[in-house]
């Protein structure tokens, strides 16, 4: 294995987190769901859903008003049909967008555009003050929580249109023509319109401000939770992972194996490996070279056993792999493949020089329940020394523990 690009910090925090969860049951365990994505789903989806429901209700209300005015003869069919068509097409389009993607902003744009179109034409051609009075409060509901720029544009248009509407009424109404009593009634109506406009705009600003602060608080809590999760992962890694190699340290490895053995030990296997002549590597090439050898060695273990067993560093240059029953059947073949991979690998200790190592191992299996880690380790250690005394660079299987 070419380790030229494998610096001292070969295993980053991210790589370490993926390695420390190498488990019996199918490899690295996934972290908890991403909080920010979940928040976006529930928050934005709820906003879009509310917009659609309100829009359907308002389009029905406006349509009913148009039809009533049509029956009274104050609205023509040429006006009513386009209004109904635009209104219903917009909410149908918004509903379709929501079905496709509940988070897309096009849900709000599509549903609002049709209603705003109906509102503008209703306002500009208002036949009674009641139409204006009820339409405006409804339109403000769309601005409770949508995109800020979109909200600003909508509010500006609403203020402008209402200002034009009120100014136009005052310009075209002659006090002498309609009489003082009618003019006073008209003035009162316009004052009410102005009051409603200011009231709802101020309420809208207050509500948007509250929503903005709530979202800030939510974002802060999310960041706080993410920081706590990252800190917890880092502390967990520091307590359970060997800093240099990225595999389990001895204490946590023994704990994990003990948990598996408490369930059942029948068919389980333990492979104990030792790097041959590792002391000579440190003496001749230095401890930094030895560290690089350990990194290369552990990366090969992770590659071969990532989805099959628990890997741990149990000594200076000693490593152990625990295999549960369903993965122990090919333990001899897999351990021999690992030995050959290590024998054929190379570790770059500088820009020009590489060194190769071999490994000796002891393999033992359990054929009954109630076996402890110490029993497995003792028998695997004896088989390891048989390999050492037989010339090294080999794996020796011990007799099964009956």
C-alpha positions as CSV (number, residue, x, y, z in Angstrom):
1,X,0.0,0.0,0.0
2,X,1.5,3.3,-1.1
3,X,1.4,5.6,1.9
4,X,3.2,8.6,0.4
5,X,0.1,10.7,0.8
6,X,-0.6,9.4,4.2
7,X,0.7,12.0,6.7
8,X,1.0,11.7,10.4
9,X,-2.6,12.8,10.9
10,X,-3.8,10.2,8.4
11,X,-7.1,9.8,10.2
12,X,-9.0,13.1,10.5
13,X,-11.8,13.6,13.0
14,X,-14.3,12.7,10.3
15,X,-12.4,9.5,9.4
16,X,-12.1,8.6,13.1
17,X,-15.8,8.9,13.7
18,X,-16.5,6.6,10.8
19,X,-14.0,4.1,12.0
20,X,-15.0,4.0,15.7
21,X,-18.4,2.6,14.8
22,X,-17.2,-0.4,12.9
23,X,-19.7,-2.9,14.2
24,X,-20.7,-6.5,14.0
25,X,-24.0,-5.6,12.4
26,X,-23.1,-4.2,9.1
27,X,-20.4,-1.6,9.3
28,X,-20.3,2.1,10.3
29,X,-23.4,3.3,12.1
30,X,-24.9,6.5,10.9
31,X,-25.1,9.6,13.0
32,X,-28.3,11.1,14.1
33,X,-30.4,13.0,11.5
34,X,-29.3,16.5,10.5
35,X,-31.2,18.9,12.7
36,X,-31.1,21.8,10.2
37,X,-32.7,19.7,7.4
38,X,-35.4,18.5,9.8
39,X,-36.1,22.0,10.9
40,X,-36.4,23.2,7.4
41,X,-38.8,20.4,6.5
42,X,-41.2,21.0,9.4
43,X,-41.0,24.8,9.4
44,X,-41.1,25.6,5.7
45,X,-43.5,22.8,4.9
46,X,-45.9,24.1,7.6
47,X,-45.7,27.6,6.3
48,X,-46.4,26.5,2.7
49,X,-49.3,24.3,3.8
50,X,-50.9,27.2,5.7
51,X,-50.5,29.5,2.7
52,X,-52.3,27.0,0.5
53,X,-55.2,26.4,2.9
54,X,-55.7,30.2,3.5
55,X,-55.4,30.8,-0.3
56,X,-58.1,28.3,-1.1
57,X,-60.4,29.8,1.5
58,X,-59.8,33.4,0.2
59,X,-60.2,32.5,-3.4
60,X,-63.6,30.9,-2.6
61,X,-64.6,34.0,-0.6
62,X,-63.6,36.4,-3.4
63,X,-65.2,34.2,-6.0
64,X,-68.4,34.1,-4.0
65,X,-68.3,37.9,-3.7
66,X,-67.8,38.2,-7.5
67,X,-70.7,35.9,-8.2
68,X,-73.0,37.8,-5.8
69,X,-72.1,41.1,-7.5
70,X,-72.6,39.5,-10.9
71,X,-76.1,38.4,-9.8
72,X,-76.8,42.0,-8.6
73,X,-75.6,43.3,-12.0
74,X,-72.7,45.3,-10.5
75,X,-70.1,43.0,-12.2
76,X,-70.0,41.8,-15.8
77,X,-69.3,38.2,-16.8
78,X,-66.3,39.5,-18.8
79,X,-64.8,40.6,-15.5
80,X,-65.9,37.7,-13.3
81,X,-64.7,34.8,-15.5
82,X,-61.0,35.9,-15.8
83,X,-60.9,36.6,-12.1
84,X,-62.2,33.1,-11.2
85,X,-59.9,31.5,-13.7
86,X,-56.8,33.2,-12.5
87,X,-57.6,32.7,-8.8
88,X,-58.3,28.9,-9.1
89,X,-55.4,28.2,-11.5
90,X,-53.0,29.9,-9.1
91,X,-54.1,27.8,-6.1
92,X,-54.2,24.6,-8.1
93,X,-50.6,25.4,-9.3
94,X,-49.5,26.1,-5.8
95,X,-51.0,22.8,-4.6
96,X,-49.2,20.9,-7.3
97,X,-45.9,22.6,-6.4
98,X,-46.5,21.6,-2.8
99,X,-47.2,17.9,-3.7
100,X,-43.9,17.9,-5.7
101,X,-41.8,19.6,-3.1
102,X,-43.3,20.9,0.2
103,X,-40.3,23.2,0.8
104,X,-40.2,25.1,-2.5
105,X,-40.9,28.9,-2.4
106,X,-42.9,28.5,-5.7
107,X,-45.8,27.2,-3.6
108,X,-46.1,30.7,-2.0
109,X,-45.4,32.6,-5.2
110,X,-48.0,30.7,-7.3
111,X,-50.8,30.8,-4.7
112,X,-50.2,34.4,-3.8
113,X,-49.9,35.7,-7.3
114,X,-53.4,34.7,-8.4
115,X,-55.0,36.0,-5.2
116,X,-53.1,39.3,-5.4
117,X,-54.2,39.7,-9.0
118,X,-57.8,39.3,-7.9
119,X,-57.2,41.7,-5.0
120,X,-55.7,44.4,-7.2
121,X,-58.6,44.4,-9.7
122,X,-61.1,44.2,-6.9
123,X,-59.6,47.2,-5.2
124,X,-59.3,49.3,-8.4
125,X,-62.9,48.5,-9.4
126,X,-64.4,48.4,-6.0
127,X,-68.2,48.8,-6.1
128,X,-68.7,48.9,-2.3
129,X,-66.6,49.8,0.7
130,X,-67.2,46.3,2.2
131,X,-65.2,44.7,-0.6
132,X,-62.1,46.7,0.3
133,X,-62.6,46.4,4.1
134,X,-62.6,42.6,4.0
135,X,-60.1,42.0,1.3
136,X,-57.2,43.9,2.9
137,X,-57.1,42.0,6.2
138,X,-57.1,38.7,4.2
139,X,-54.2,39.7,2.0
140,X,-52.0,40.6,4.9
141,X,-52.2,37.0,6.1
142,X,-49.9,36.0,3.2
143,X,-47.1,38.2,4.6
144,X,-47.0,36.6,8.0
145,X,-43.9,34.6,7.2
146,X,-42.6,34.4,3.7
147,X,-39.3,35.6,2.1
148,X,-38.4,39.0,3.4
149,X,-37.9,40.7,0.0
150,X,-41.1,39.2,-1.2
151,X,-42.9,40.5,1.9
152,X,-41.4,44.0,1.4
153,X,-42.6,44.1,-2.2
154,X,-46.1,42.9,-1.2
155,X,-46.4,45.4,1.6
156,X,-45.2,48.3,-0.6
157,X,-47.7,47.4,-3.3
158,X,-50.5,47.1,-0.8
159,X,-49.7,50.6,0.7
160,X,-49.3,52.1,-2.8
161,X,-52.6,50.7,-4.1
162,X,-54.5,51.7,-1.0
163,X,-53.0,55.1,-1.1
164,X,-54.0,55.5,-4.7
165,X,-57.5,54.2,-3.9
166,X,-58.1,56.6,-1.1
167,X,-56.6,59.6,-3.0
168,X,-58.7,58.8,-6.1
169,X,-61.8,58.7,-4.0
170,X,-61.1,62.1,-2.5
171,X,-60.3,63.6,-5.9
172,X,-63.4,62.5,-7.6
173,X,-65.9,63.1,-4.8
174,X,-67.4,66.6,-4.8
175,X,-68.9,67.8,-1.6
176,X,-71.4,70.1,-3.3
177,X,-72.6,67.4,-5.6
178,X,-73.3,64.7,-3.1
179,X,-74.3,66.9,-0.2
180,X,-72.7,67.5,3.2
181,X,-74.2,64.5,4.9
182,X,-73.1,62.1,2.2
183,X,-69.7,63.7,2.1
184,X,-69.3,63.3,5.9
185,X,-70.2,59.7,5.6
186,X,-67.8,59.3,2.8
187,X,-65.0,61.0,4.8
188,X,-65.8,58.7,7.7
189,X,-65.5,55.6,5.5
190,X,-62.1,56.8,4.1
191,X,-60.9,57.4,7.6
192,X,-61.9,53.9,8.6
193,X,-60.1,52.6,5.5
194,X,-57.0,54.5,6.5
195,X,-57.2,53.3,10.1
196,X,-57.6,49.7,9.0
197,X,-54.6,50.1,6.6
198,X,-52.4,51.5,9.4
199,X,-53.7,49.0,12.0
200,X,-53.0,46.0,9.8
201,X,-49.6,47.3,8.6
202,X,-48.4,47.9,12.1
203,X,-49.8,44.5,13.2
204,X,-48.1,42.9,10.3
205,X,-44.7,44.5,11.2
206,X,-45.1,43.4,14.8
207,X,-46.0,39.8,13.8
208,X,-43.1,39.6,11.3
209,X,-40.8,40.9,14.0
210,X,-42.0,38.2,16.4
211,X,-41.6,35.5,13.8
212,X,-38.1,36.8,13.0
213,X,-37.1,36.7,16.7
214,X,-38.6,33.2,17.1
215,X,-36.6,31.9,14.1
216,X,-33.4,33.5,15.5
217,X,-34.0,31.7,18.7
218,X,-34.7,28.5,16.9
219,X,-31.5,28.8,14.8
220,X,-29.5,29.5,18.0
221,X,-30.9,26.4,19.7
222,X,-30.1,24.4,16.5
223,X,-26.5,25.6,16.5
224,X,-26.3,24.9,20.2
225,X,-27.5,21.4,19.7
226,X,-25.2,20.8,16.8
227,X,-22.2,22.1,18.8
228,X,-23.2,19.8,21.7
229,X,-23.5,16.8,19.4
230,X,-20.1,17.6,17.8
231,X,-18.6,18.0,21.3
232,X,-20.1,14.7,22.4
233,X,-18.8,12.9,19.3
234,X,-15.3,14.4,19.9
235,X,-15.3,13.4,23.6
236,X,-16.6,9.9,22.7
237,X,-13.8,9.6,20.1
238,X,-11.2,10.7,22.6
239,X,-12.4,8.2,25.1
240,X,-12.8,5.2,22.8
241,X,-10.5,5.7,19.8
242,X,-6.7,5.3,19.5
243,X,-5.5,8.7,18.5
244,X,-2.8,7.4,16.1
245,X,-4.5,4.6,14.2
246,X,-8.2,5.5,14.4
247,X,-9.3,2.1,15.7
248,X,-10.7,1.3,19.1
249,X,-8.4,1.6,22.0
250,X,-7.9,-1.4,24.3
251,X,-10.4,-0.4,27.0
252,X,-13.2,0.2,24.6
253,X,-12.4,-2.8,22.4
254,X,-12.6,-5.1,25.5
255,X,-15.9,-3.5,26.5
256,X,-17.4,-4.0,23.0
257,X,-16.3,-7.6,22.8
258,X,-17.6,-8.2,26.3
259,X,-21.0,-7.0,25.2
260,X,-21.0,-9.3,22.2
261,X,-19.9,-12.3,24.3
262,X,-22.6,-11.6,26.8
263,X,-25.2,-12.3,24.1
264,X,-23.5,-15.5,22.8
265,X,-20.0,-16.7,22.4
266,X,-20.8,-19.7,20.3
267,X,-19.0,-19.4,16.9
268,X,-17.2,-16.2,17.8
269,X,-13.6,-15.8,16.8
270,X,-10.7,-13.6,18.0
271,X,-7.7,-12.8,15.8
272,X,-4.6,-11.4,17.5
273,X,-1.9,-9.8,15.3
274,X,1.5,-8.5,16.0
275,X,3.8,-6.5,13.6
276,X,7.0,-8.5,13.2
277,X,10.3,-6.9,14.3
278,X,8.5,-3.6,15.1
279,X,11.2,-2.6,17.6
280,X,13.8,-2.8,15.0
281,X,11.8,-0.4,12.8
282,X,11.8,2.2,15.6
283,X,15.4,1.7,16.4
284,X,16.6,1.9,12.7
285,X,14.2,4.3,11.2
286,X,12.9,6.3,14.2
287,X,9.6,6.4,16.0
288,X,7.9,8.6,13.4
289,X,8.5,5.9,10.8
290,X,7.1,3.4,13.3
291,X,4.0,5.6,13.7
292,X,3.5,5.6,9.9
293,X,3.8,1.8,9.8
294,X,1.1,1.6,12.5
295,X,-1.2,3.9,10.5
296,X,-0.7,1.8,7.3
297,X,-1.2,-1.4,9.2
298,X,-4.4,-0.2,10.9
299,X,-5.8,1.1,7.6
300,X,-5.4,-2.3,6.1
301,X,-7.3,-3.9,9.1
302,X,-10.1,-1.4,8.6
303,X,-10.2,-2.1,4.9
304,X,-10.5,-5.9,5.4
305,X,-12.7,-6.0,8.5
306,X,-14.7,-2.7,8.4
307,X,-18.0,-4.5,7.7
308,X,-17.2,-7.8,9.5
309,X,-15.7,-7.3,12.9
310,X,-14.6,-5.0,15.8
311,X,-11.0,-3.8,15.4
312,X,-8.9,-2.5,18.2
313,X,-5.3,-1.7,19.2
314,X,-4.6,-3.8,22.3
315,X,-0.9,-3.0,22.7
316,X,2.0,-1.0,21.2
317,X,2.1,-3.0,17.9
318,X,-0.6,-5.5,18.8
319,X,-4.0,-5.4,17.2
320,X,-7.1,-7.6,17.6
321,X,-10.2,-8.3,15.5
322,X,-13.3,-9.9,17.0
323,X,-15.7,-11.7,14.7
324,X,-19.2,-12.7,15.6
325,X,-20.7,-16.1,14.5
326,X,-22.1,-15.1,11.2
327,X,-18.7,-13.7,10.0
328,X,-16.5,-16.2,11.6
329,X,-17.0,-18.9,9.0
330,X,-14.4,-17.5,6.6
331,X,-12.1,-16.1,9.4
332,X,-9.1,-18.3,8.2
333,X,-9.4,-17.2,4.6
334,X,-9.9,-13.5,5.5
335,X,-7.0,-13.5,8.0
336,X,-4.7,-15.1,5.4
337,X,-5.8,-12.5,2.9
338,X,-4.9,-9.8,5.4
339,X,-1.5,-11.3,6.0
340,X,-0.7,-11.3,2.3
341,X,-1.9,-7.7,1.9
342,X,0.3,-6.6,4.8
343,X,3.3,-8.5,3.4
344,X,2.8,-6.8,0.0
345,X,2.2,-3.3,1.3
346,X,4.7,-0.4,1.5
347,X,4.9,2.5,3.9
348,X,6.6,5.7,2.8
349,X,8.8,7.0,5.6
350,X,10.1,9.9,3.5
351,X,10.0,11.1,-0.1
352,X,12.5,8.5,-1.3
353,X,12.3,5.5,1.0
354,X,9.7,2.9,1.8
355,X,9.7,0.0,4.2
356,X,7.6,-3.2,4.3
357,X,6.5,-5.3,7.2
358,X,5.0,-8.6,7.9
359,X,2.6,-9.8,10.7
360,X,2.2,-12.9,12.8
361,X,-1.2,-13.8,14.2
362,X,-3.1,-16.2,16.4
363,X,-6.7,-17.2,15.7
364,X,-9.1,-18.9,18.1
365,X,-12.8,-19.7,18.0
366,X,-15.4,-20.5,20.7
367,X,-17.7,-23.5,20.5
368,X,-19.7,-22.9,23.7
369,X,-21.4,-20.1,25.6
370,X,-20.1,-18.4,28.7
371,X,-16.6,-17.8,27.3
372,X,-14.9,-14.5,28.4
373,X,-12.7,-12.2,26.5
374,X,-9.7,-13.2,28.7
375,X,-10.1,-16.8,27.7
376,X,-10.2,-16.0,24.0
377,X,-7.3,-13.6,24.3
378,X,-5.2,-16.1,26.2
379,X,-5.6,-18.8,23.6
380,X,-5.1,-16.4,20.7
381,X,-1.9,-15.1,22.4
382,X,-0.6,-18.6,22.6
383,X,-1.3,-19.2,19.0
384,X,0.5,-15.9,18.2
385,X,3.6,-17.0,19.9
386,X,3.5,-20.3,18.0
387,X,3.6,-18.2,14.8
388,X,6.5,-16.1,16.1
389,X,8.5,-19.2,17.0
390,X,7.7,-20.9,13.7
391,X,9.4,-18.1,11.7
392,X,6.9,-15.3,11.8
393,X,4.8,-13.9,8.9
394,X,2.0,-16.5,9.4
395,X,-1.3,-17.1,11.1
396,X,-1.8,-20.0,13.5
397,X,-5.2,-21.3,14.5
398,X,-5.6,-22.5,18.0
399,X,-7.8,-25.4,18.9
400,X,-11.4,-24.2,19.5
401,X,-12.4,-23.6,23.0
402,X,-15.0,-26.3,24.0
